[in-house]
Amino acid sequence: MARDVFKILFVSVFAVFVAAALPAVARSGSASDAQEEQAILVLRDIKQNYLASLQAEALRTKNPIPQKVSAGPSLWLTKVSPAEVNMATNRYERKAQDEVRLDGKVYHATGAAAELNMKLNPSTRFAKDPMTGKAVDKSEASTYADASGRVFYFGTDAAFKNFLALAEKETVFGYTSPK
């Protein structure tokens, strides 16, 4: 009987050890699935900003808001010039920003405080690619802005296309691209 209790205890401790040793990603799906879920959350936020901009435009022009807005995801983000992006605040400013040259690369920001911040905090020179989850250097990234002016940095244009492709799945937004 004592031997059986010992076996049960040993197996239980071993099972707990093995479960703790497994990476969290292996227990909850692949890393790409988790990153895709995160990207979909970002897309939902971008779509809400786009719809809010349509409502604001309708109020400004006193035109009715269309009952069913089925604009595709390619309208939710606009490619913008990095020179018009304040990379310290990650906002699209719609006008040229000051050049900040650091480590042989060109960043853009406005004001001495932003420049000093980028100089003292190298992490401000990087952003997370919404599709891949990898850090990208803002000076080398493809820059896109949503309707609110928030900027997203993609490592490649292919990553941006894959990001938009997530929104074209019917199960995500109820949107189906024209055939």
C-alpha positions in Angstrom: 0.0 0.0 0.0 2.8 2.4 0.9 4.5 1.5 -2.4 1.3 2.3 -4.4 1.0 5.7 -2.6 4.6 6.4 -3.5 4.0 5.4 -7.1 1.0 7.7 -7.4 2.9 10.6 -5.7 5.9 10.0 -8.0 3.8 10.0 -11.1 1.8 13.1 -10.0 5.0 15.0 -9.3 6.5 13.9 -12.6 3.4 15.0 -14.5 3.4 18.4 -12.8 7.1 18.8 -13.7 6.5 17.9 -17.3 3.5 20.2 -17.6 5.5 23.1 -16.2 8.4 22.3 -18.5 6.3 22.5 -21.6 6.3 25.9 -23.2 3.0 27.9 -22.8 2.8 28.1 -26.6 2.8 24.4 -27.0 -0.2 24.1 -24.6 -2.2 26.9 -26.1 -1.5 26.5 -29.8 1.4 27.7 -32.0 3.1 31.0 -31.7 1.8 32.0 -35.1 -1.8 31.3 -33.9 -1.3 33.5 -30.9 0.3 36.3 -33.0 -2.6 36.0 -35.5 -5.1 36.4 -32.7 -3.2 39.5 -31.5 -3.2 40.9 -35.1 -7.0 40.4 -35.4 -7.5 42.4 -32.2 -5.4 45.2 -33.7 -7.5 45.0 -36.9 -10.7 45.3 -35.0 -9.4 48.5 -33.3 -8.3 49.9 -36.7 -11.8 49.1 -38.2 -13.5 50.9 -35.3 -11.3 53.9 -35.9 -12.2 53.8 -39.6 -16.0 53.6 -38.8 -15.6 56.5 -36.3 -14.0 58.6 -38.9 -16.9 57.9 -41.3 -19.3 59.0 -38.5 -17.3 62.2 -37.8 -17.3 63.0 -41.6 -21.1 62.4 -41.7 -21.6 64.8 -38.8 -19.3 67.4 -40.4 -20.9 67.3 -43.8 -24.4 66.6 -42.4 -24.8 63.6 -44.7 -26.3 60.4 -43.4 -24.1 57.6 -42.3 -24.5 54.6 -44.7 -26.6 51.9 -43.0 -24.2 49.2 -43.9 -20.6 50.1 -44.3 -18.9 47.3 -46.0 -15.6 49.0 -46.9 -12.8 46.5 -47.3 -9.8 46.5 -45.0 -7.6 48.1 -47.6 -9.4 51.4 -46.8 -8.7 51.1 -43.0 -5.0 51.8 -43.3 -3.2 54.3 -45.5 0.5 54.1 -46.5 2.2 57.3 -45.3 5.5 58.9 -45.8 7.9 58.3 -42.8 8.9 61.9 -43.1 5.4 62.9 -42.0 5.4 60.6 -39.0 6.4 61.7 -35.5 8.2 58.5 -34.6 8.5 59.6 -30.9 4.7 59.7 -30.6 3.8 57.3 -33.4 1.4 59.7 -34.9 0.9 60.7 -38.5 1.2 64.5 -38.5 0.4 65.2 -42.2 3.4 67.5 -42.4 7.2 67.1 -42.5 8.9 66.3 -39.2 12.4 67.1 -38.2 15.1 64.6 -39.1 16.7 62.9 -36.2 20.0 61.1 -37.2 21.0 58.4 -34.8 23.5 55.6 -35.5 23.6 56.3 -39.2 19.8 56.1 -39.5 17.1 58.7 -40.1 14.1 59.0 -37.8 11.5 61.8 -37.7 10.1 63.7 -34.8 9.3 67.2 -33.7 11.1 69.1 -31.0 14.3 68.8 -29.0 12.6 66.7 -26.2 11.5 64.1 -28.7 15.0 64.0 -30.3 16.6 63.7 -26.8 14.2 60.9 -25.9 15.0 59.0 -29.0 18.7 59.5 -28.4 18.6 58.4 -24.7 16.1 55.6 -25.1 17.0 53.3 -28.1 13.8 51.3 -27.6 11.8 54.3 -28.9 13.4 53.6 -32.3 11.7 50.3 -32.6 8.1 49.2 -32.9 6.3 45.8 -32.9 5.2 44.6 -36.3 1.4 44.0 -35.8 1.5 40.9 -38.1 4.7 39.1 -37.1 5.1 40.4 -33.6 8.8 41.1 -34.3 10.6 44.3 -33.5 11.2 46.5 -36.5 13.4 49.6 -36.8 11.2 52.6 -37.4 13.7 54.1 -39.9 13.4 51.0 -42.1 9.8 50.0 -41.7 6.8 50.5 -44.0 4.6 53.0 -42.2 0.8 53.0 -42.3 -1.7 55.2 -40.5 -5.3 54.5 -39.4 -8.1 57.0 -39.6 -7.2 58.4 -36.1 -3.6 59.1 -37.2 -2.1 56.2 -35.2 0.9 54.7 -37.1 1.7 51.1 -37.5 5.1 49.9 -38.6 5.5 46.7 -40.7 8.8 45.0 -41.4 7.8 44.3 -45.0 5.0 45.1 -47.4 4.3 41.3 -47.5 3.6 41.4 -43.7 1.2 44.3 -44.3 -0.6 42.3 -47.0 -0.9 39.3 -44.7 -2.2 41.5 -42.0 -5.0 42.8 -44.2 -5.7 39.3 -45.4 -6.7 38.4 -41.8 -9.7 40.8 -42.2 -10.8 39.2 -45.4 -11.8 36.0 -43.6 -15.5 35.9 -43.3 -15.3 34.6 -39.7 -13.4 37.7 -38.5 -15.5 40.7 -39.6 -18.3 39.4 -41.7 -16.6 41.0 -44.7 -16.0 39.1 -47.9 -13.9 40.7 -50.6 -15.5 41.1 -54.0 -15.1 38.1 -56.3 
